Amino acid sequence: MKKWKDNLITLAGTLGVTLLLSLFLTSDISLFAFMSALNVGNDFKISDFYNRFADDMTPRTDKNIAIVDIGNCNRMQIAKIIEDVESCNPAVIGLDVLFLEKSDSITDKKLTDAINSCKNIVIATSIEMDGTTGNFRRSNMFSDSITAIWNYGCINLEARYSTGVVREFRNAYVTDNGDLPTFPTLIVKKANPEKYAAHTAREHESETIFYPMQAFSIYTPADVATVGESLKGKIVIIGDLSDGNDLHRTPISEEYYGTKIHAATIATILNGNYVREIPAAGSWIIAILTCTAILLLKLALQSKKYGAFVVRICQILLIGLSVFAGCHIFARLHIVIDINKIVLMLLLGILSMDIWTGAYGIVSDRLKRRKSIK
């Protein structure tokens, strides 16, 4: 009975020491301010690791979205591409091209006529911050008479940090003239109102883009005539996949075209691939339970001949299993578990037991001496 009581005290004390050390090492402590120089520009989340892992798995070509790469086409050629794609009866055309200035009147008229003839089209626009009101304002286009204002979708990408990693997307931006929907969400609204309604019902300010395991059919303008039937009923994004100014950092690539980011965002909404993060408290509970398992094993085997060896092997296996499980849970269920906490507590658990046992032994010995003196 006494042995079980001692083991229970050791387990509780060790878990307490492990948790305190883990909280200390994961907190933003001024003692480590000297290391900040090493972390300049560092922007990493555990979900980035999961994204890289999942992206190595077999990709699935999205059946709802296709991309037409315009390359270096001029406005007259783009007008022809729009007409060719429209003749294929797509669900929606997303024109991911900015026209900020006027060209010659004939070319501009050809382009505006091509756009205005589309039944369902979303035109890219950009926004900039208004320093006076604090709201955003839409950049001027070469001709606001192309279509009604509600066909414009904002293509600005959401990057929370200066490193520019695009992980999230918004539904809309507040402008002086009301909310301006983002390019992907407006496309979804036009293509599938039910999916859009379900998405907006979530009432989240921003959502995480699910990048991995997604592939999109990409066609050249010349391909459109031969693959026209495959574009029927699809969302077709017309964009430039050769523009070096449209490359962005994402969790799966250091250079990812904005057009593909919009496609991944649309796919996230349509497929319901919303990324969910377990709250920090939940991650700590999982870490504590995992650490408890290895500590119980340590207590059970500490008197055995090869007990320490077996415990170390199991410790390594548990760490590997945590990483493996975290990756597959993200890939299959789109849930982010912070394995950093689990791995940290597994690594510190045995060390903490040594610290606790030593400290507890010293205190116990002193108490016994005091009793004997009395």
Wavefront OBJ file of the C-alpha trace (Angstrom):
o trace
v 0.000 0.000 0.000
v 2.841 2.341 0.919
v 4.537 1.663 -2.425
v 1.407 2.665 -4.350
v 1.082 5.778 -2.240
v 4.720 6.712 -2.909
v 4.262 6.033 -6.633
v 1.137 8.185 -6.720
v 3.003 11.056 -5.017
v 5.924 10.613 -7.412
v 3.612 10.599 -10.431
v 1.724 13.723 -9.329
v 4.899 15.582 -8.397
v 6.659 14.620 -11.626
v 3.718 15.725 -13.735
v 3.696 19.048 -11.898
v 7.426 19.606 -12.497
v 7.103 18.549 -16.159
v 4.177 20.889 -16.752
v 5.940 23.828 -15.105
v 9.099 23.255 -17.156
v 7.048 22.908 -20.349
v 5.081 26.091 -19.656
v 8.334 27.894 -18.901
v 9.971 26.763 -22.137
v 6.928 27.556 -24.298
v 6.297 31.017 -22.834
v 7.630 34.302 -24.163
v 10.284 34.948 -21.545
v 12.406 38.091 -21.469
v 15.374 35.980 -20.354
v 15.609 34.739 -23.917
v 15.379 38.167 -25.521
v 18.994 37.803 -26.638
v 17.826 35.026 -28.963
v 15.396 37.303 -30.785
v 18.052 38.170 -33.341
v 18.092 34.520 -34.332
v 14.353 34.564 -34.961
v 14.047 37.634 -37.174
v 11.767 36.785 -40.058
v 10.925 33.438 -38.489
v 7.262 32.622 -38.945
v 6.423 28.988 -38.349
v 3.297 27.194 -37.167
v 2.916 23.486 -36.495
v 0.209 23.446 -39.183
v 2.911 24.380 -41.728
v 4.705 21.128 -40.910
v 1.447 19.226 -41.279
v 0.776 20.929 -44.625
v 4.179 19.897 -45.971
v 3.624 16.315 -44.855
v 0.114 16.107 -46.309
v 1.222 17.711 -49.575
v 3.508 14.723 -50.204
v 0.478 12.443 -50.193
v -1.346 11.570 -53.406
v -3.073 14.721 -54.721
v -6.660 14.736 -55.947
v -7.599 16.812 -58.979
v -10.448 19.119 -58.053
v -13.504 18.431 -60.194
v -15.086 21.829 -59.611
v -12.252 24.184 -60.541
v -10.099 24.699 -63.629
v -7.460 27.323 -64.423
v -6.727 28.866 -67.803
v -3.197 30.252 -67.875
v -3.110 33.373 -70.022
v 0.681 33.778 -69.820
v 1.666 37.044 -71.473
v -1.545 37.535 -73.446
v -2.589 41.092 -74.274
v -6.077 42.514 -73.683
v -7.358 41.584 -77.112
v -6.242 37.992 -76.569
v -7.729 37.943 -73.082
v -11.043 39.095 -74.549
v -10.933 36.133 -76.962
v -10.132 33.743 -74.101
v -13.109 35.049 -72.116
v -15.397 34.515 -75.107
v -14.058 30.984 -75.690
v -14.468 30.008 -72.031
v -17.948 31.534 -71.861
v -18.992 29.416 -74.854
v -18.197 26.310 -72.767
v -20.959 27.228 -70.277
v -18.912 27.326 -67.072
v -20.605 27.879 -63.715
v -18.568 31.029 -63.093
v -15.605 32.754 -64.715
v -13.102 34.336 -62.351
v -10.969 36.913 -64.134
v -7.836 37.153 -61.992
v -6.295 39.995 -63.990
v -5.995 43.648 -62.985
v -6.650 46.362 -65.569
v -5.555 49.528 -63.824
v -5.112 51.810 -66.811
v -6.773 52.473 -70.113
v -5.494 51.022 -73.346
v -6.653 52.148 -76.781
v -10.400 52.536 -77.128
v -10.845 49.664 -79.593
v -9.010 47.165 -77.369
v -10.797 48.306 -74.231
v -14.176 48.080 -75.935
v -13.416 44.556 -77.128
v -12.497 43.556 -73.561
v -15.516 45.218 -71.935
v -17.852 43.649 -74.495
v -16.386 40.213 -73.809
v -16.816 40.660 -70.059
v -20.314 42.117 -70.315
v -21.439 39.189 -72.454
v -20.692 36.734 -69.639
v -23.637 35.454 -67.637
v -21.603 34.889 -64.476
v -18.245 36.550 -64.008
v -16.172 37.875 -61.122
v -13.583 40.540 -61.915
v -10.459 41.011 -59.841
v -9.933 44.275 -58.038
v -7.513 45.352 -55.324
v -7.813 47.493 -52.203
v -5.622 49.873 -50.263
v -5.891 51.309 -46.772
v -7.493 54.720 -46.415
v -5.328 56.552 -43.881
v -8.150 58.978 -43.003
v -11.041 56.608 -42.287
v -9.068 53.473 -41.436
v -11.199 51.585 -43.941
v -10.125 50.091 -47.225
v -10.870 51.620 -50.591
v -11.013 49.887 -53.932
v -8.331 50.663 -56.461
v -9.576 52.401 -59.598
v -10.012 50.234 -62.673
v -9.522 51.458 -66.216
v -13.267 51.313 -66.701
v -15.860 50.932 -63.980
v -18.490 50.611 -66.691
v -17.447 47.020 -67.427
v -20.119 45.457 -65.223
v -22.076 46.264 -62.119
v -20.054 46.911 -58.977
v -21.223 43.652 -57.339
v -19.129 41.642 -59.839
v -15.854 42.869 -58.363
v -13.944 40.602 -55.978
v -10.918 41.671 -53.954
v -7.749 39.665 -54.697
v -5.654 41.029 -51.800
v -4.167 38.114 -49.893
v -4.222 37.778 -46.119
v -0.765 37.597 -44.501
v -0.747 38.330 -40.774
v 3.015 38.740 -40.438
v 5.748 40.608 -42.287
v 7.070 37.289 -43.571
v 4.074 37.218 -45.899
v 2.996 33.582 -45.425
v -0.565 33.300 -46.742
v -2.469 30.908 -44.482
v -5.899 32.503 -44.170
v -8.584 34.276 -46.162
v -11.348 36.743 -45.377
v -14.891 36.843 -46.655
v -14.886 40.600 -47.265
v -13.149 43.900 -46.534
v -14.896 46.971 -45.123
v -14.698 49.911 -47.530
v -16.221 53.385 -47.492
v -18.826 52.082 -49.942
v -19.753 48.991 -47.929
v -18.319 45.489 -47.721
v -16.252 44.368 -50.699
v -16.283 40.556 -51.011
v -13.035 38.730 -51.662
v -12.473 37.166 -55.060
v -12.868 33.510 -53.943
v -15.940 34.039 -51.743
v -17.781 35.972 -54.453
v -17.019 33.181 -56.927
v -18.449 30.606 -54.505
v -21.519 32.810 -53.960
v -22.222 32.860 -57.694
v -21.333 29.209 -58.320
v -22.981 27.569 -55.319
v -25.250 29.781 -53.190
v -25.951 26.923 -50.740
v -22.255 26.357 -49.999
v -21.785 30.107 -49.669
v -24.679 30.373 -47.194
v -23.229 27.519 -45.120
v -19.832 29.188 -45.193
v -21.051 32.612 -44.076
v -23.142 30.966 -41.351
v -19.884 30.009 -39.643
v -19.440 33.717 -38.795
v -15.659 33.493 -38.631
v -13.677 36.627 -39.405
v -11.122 34.544 -41.288
v -10.591 30.898 -42.215
v -7.483 28.814 -42.806
v -6.835 27.690 -46.382
v -6.380 23.940 -46.804
v -3.582 23.676 -49.370
v -2.282 20.080 -49.511
v -3.433 17.161 -51.653
v -5.134 19.499 -54.130
v -4.446 19.666 -57.831
v -6.214 21.758 -60.440
v -6.629 21.204 -64.150
v -4.565 23.878 -65.901
v -5.131 24.726 -69.558
v -3.556 27.070 -72.070
v -5.781 29.321 -74.204
v -5.238 26.928 -77.118
v -6.534 24.025 -75.017
v -9.917 25.644 -74.399
v -11.245 24.750 -77.838
v -10.379 21.057 -77.397
v -11.383 20.617 -73.752
v -14.474 22.812 -73.854
v -16.830 20.074 -72.651
v -14.744 19.503 -69.499
v -15.196 23.178 -68.524
v -18.980 22.956 -68.554
v -20.437 23.696 -65.135
v -17.025 24.363 -63.591
v -15.509 27.386 -61.964
v -12.901 28.611 -64.441
v -10.243 31.011 -63.189
v -8.424 32.964 -65.865
v -5.048 34.066 -64.569
v -1.334 34.386 -65.244
v 0.861 31.547 -63.949
v 4.049 33.125 -65.250
v 3.912 36.475 -63.455
v 6.844 36.635 -61.040
v 5.151 39.493 -59.152
v 2.283 37.205 -58.192
v 4.339 34.654 -56.236
v 3.615 34.293 -52.534
v 4.795 32.246 -49.575
v 2.430 29.514 -48.395
v 2.775 26.622 -45.949
v 3.486 24.211 -48.821
v 5.703 26.370 -51.027
v 7.939 29.414 -50.900
v 6.652 30.433 -54.336
v 2.974 29.863 -55.022
v 0.951 31.782 -57.585
v -1.891 33.966 -56.354
v -4.279 32.368 -58.855
v -3.620 28.963 -57.264
v -4.137 30.432 -53.794
v -7.578 31.660 -54.899
v -8.309 28.198 -56.330
v -7.265 26.535 -53.052
v -9.469 28.969 -51.120
v -12.481 28.209 -53.311
v -11.837 24.468 -52.904
v -11.625 24.877 -49.120
v -15.099 26.437 -49.050
v -16.743 24.107 -51.573
v -15.284 20.922 -50.071
v -15.765 22.055 -46.483
v -12.080 21.451 -45.740
v -12.023 23.898 -42.857
v -8.946 23.626 -40.666
v -9.739 23.443 -36.957
v -7.235 23.937 -34.165
v -7.601 22.199 -30.828
v -7.536 24.873 -28.088
v -4.296 25.194 -26.132
v -5.939 23.678 -23.049
v -6.925 20.616 -25.073
v -3.370 20.194 -26.370
v -2.009 20.415 -22.826
v -4.477 17.761 -21.628
v -3.368 15.400 -24.410
v 0.279 16.119 -23.543
v -0.340 15.418 -19.837
v -2.105 12.134 -20.582
v 0.686 11.015 -22.920
v 3.325 11.961 -20.370
v 1.386 10.100 -17.658
v 1.554 6.928 -19.762
v 5.346 7.037 -20.038
v 5.750 7.877 -16.348
v 3.536 4.953 -15.292
v 5.664 2.706 -17.468
v 8.785 4.115 -15.823
v 7.392 3.385 -12.338
v 6.360 -0.136 -13.333
v 9.719 -1.052 -14.894
v 12.223 0.902 -12.807
v 13.179 -2.169 -10.727
v 13.559 -4.419 -13.782
v 16.929 -5.233 -15.288
v 16.305 -3.603 -18.651
v 13.566 -1.284 -17.444
v 15.378 1.976 -18.208
v 16.203 0.789 -21.734
v 12.612 -0.247 -22.438
v 11.286 3.080 -21.122
v 13.636 5.067 -23.386
v 12.594 3.023 -26.417
v 8.931 3.541 -25.583
v 9.590 7.264 -25.075
v 11.060 7.533 -28.582
v 8.218 5.454 -30.040
v 5.602 7.655 -28.371
v 7.226 10.788 -29.773
v 7.259 9.252 -33.255
v 3.666 8.082 -32.862
v 2.590 11.578 -31.769
v 4.145 13.134 -34.873
v 2.700 10.442 -37.144
v -0.782 10.711 -35.615
v -0.735 14.524 -35.734
v 0.143 14.519 -39.436
v -2.526 11.990 -40.405
v -5.221 13.604 -38.270
v -4.533 16.871 -40.097
v -4.488 15.227 -43.521
v -7.694 13.241 -42.976
v -9.720 15.313 -40.534
v -8.113 18.775 -40.991
v -7.581 19.097 -37.247
v -4.412 20.720 -35.888
v -2.990 19.199 -32.708
v -0.031 21.031 -31.196
v 2.416 18.122 -30.920
v 5.099 20.524 -29.667
v 3.542 20.307 -26.203
v 3.278 16.513 -26.372
v 6.866 16.034 -27.519
v 8.176 18.526 -24.962
v 6.442 16.817 -22.041
v 7.572 13.382 -23.221
v 11.168 14.590 -23.397
v 11.032 16.289 -19.993
v 9.026 13.616 -18.183
v 11.875 11.258 -17.206
v 14.158 14.195 -16.331
v 11.423 15.679 -14.154
v 10.985 12.360 -12.364
v 14.693 12.353 -11.485
v 14.399 15.947 -10.232
v 11.278 15.201 -8.198
v 12.647 11.944 -6.725
v 15.881 13.659 -5.700
v 14.165 16.705 -4.213
v 11.510 14.605 -2.480
v 14.199 12.299 -1.059
v 16.208 15.224 0.332
v 13.138 16.760 1.987
v 12.049 13.394 3.419
v 15.491 12.713 4.880
v 15.583 16.106 6.595
v 12.127 15.599 8.057
v 13.161 12.198 9.398
v 16.295 13.670 11.003
v 14.249 16.381 12.716
v 11.869 13.770 14.111
v 14.752 11.613 15.350
v 16.391 14.592 17.098
v 13.155 15.419 18.865
l 1 2 3 4 5 6 7 8 9 10 11 12 13 14 15 16 17 18 19 20 21 22 23 24 25 26 27 28 29 30 31 32 33 34 35 36 37 38 39 40 41 42 43 44 45 46 47 48 49 50 51 52 53 54 55 56 57 58 59 60 61 62 63 64 65 66 67 68 69 70 71 72 73 74 75 76 77 78 79 80 81 82 83 84 85 86 87 88 89 90 91 92 93 94 95 96 97 98 99 100 101 102 103 104 105 106 107 108 109 110 111 112 113 114 115 116 117 118 119 120 121 122 123 124 125 126 127 128 129 130 131 132 133 134 135 136 137 138 139 140 141 142 143 144 145 146 147 148 149 150 151 152 153 154 155 156 157 158 159 160 161 162 163 164 165 166 167 168 169 170 171 172 173 174 175 176 177 178 179 180 181 182 183 184 185 186 187 188 189 190 191 192 193 194 195 196 197 198 199 200 201 202 203 204 205 206 207 208 209 210 211 212 213 214 215 216 217 218 219 220 221 222 223 224 225 226 227 228 229 230 231 232 233 234 235 236 237 238 239 240 241 242 243 244 245 246 247 248 249 250 251 252 253 254 255 256 257 258 259 260 261 262 263 264 265 266 267 268 269 270 271 272 273 274 275 276 277 278 279 280 281 282 283 284 285 286 287 288 289 290 291 292 293 294 295 296 297 298 299 300 301 302 303 304 305 306 307 308 309 310 311 312 313 314 315 316 317 318 319 320 321 322 323 324 325 326 327 328 329 330 331 332 333 334 335 336 337 338 339 340 341 342 343 344 345 346 347 348 349 350 351 352 353 354 355 356 357 358 359 360 361 362 363 364 365 366 367 368 369 370 371 372 373 374
